[in-house]
Amino acid sequence: MMHFVCDPMKQAWQSTNSIWGKFCIILFYSFVWMQILGAVWSQFAPTTGWECLWATVQESDMRLLIATIKSCNIWILGFFLLSNRGGIEVWNVFMVWIHYLLQWLVYKPAIEDFLAEACPQELEQLESAMVVSEIWVTAILICSILNNKYVIGCFNGGRGENATGQASPLLEEVGGGGNP
């Protein structure tokens, strides 16, 4: 299992020849793994950090809500494990970006209605966290697009060449081209 999980990260890191490329890899995999760890954590402690929210839920609805949260996080876990496997390719990062954006657009109106009066502080914290996450995943998408356009070391086996096979000086290390 660890081999399956770590290979994409290890391959990307070893084939990257620029600081910018390594920064992109760190951004992507730290985001993906934060989501994975959060999904795993929620299986054991689904109510953590939502005390105000849970105080507003009727006892009869508690089991259904906890089961829904756990089930949703199983899907999140699966999605991000697949994202981890897909690496920092544009199509994969775009799927992470669009998934995150769409789930927030669907979730935001409902959670705002639900928390606005009862839990305004938690709502503010959640909105701040989501804005930071959207900026983070957008930065990863930009990295991936630049990486694909200028090849900063994560694609083409780290050769530092663009799609035409020519060296791309924009994001290469100072004093060197791609790997021989």
Salt bridges, closest charged atoms under 4 A:
ASP7 OD2 - HIS3 NE2 2.93
GLU112 OE2 - LYS108 NZ 3.64
GLU161 OE1 - ARG159 NE 3.19
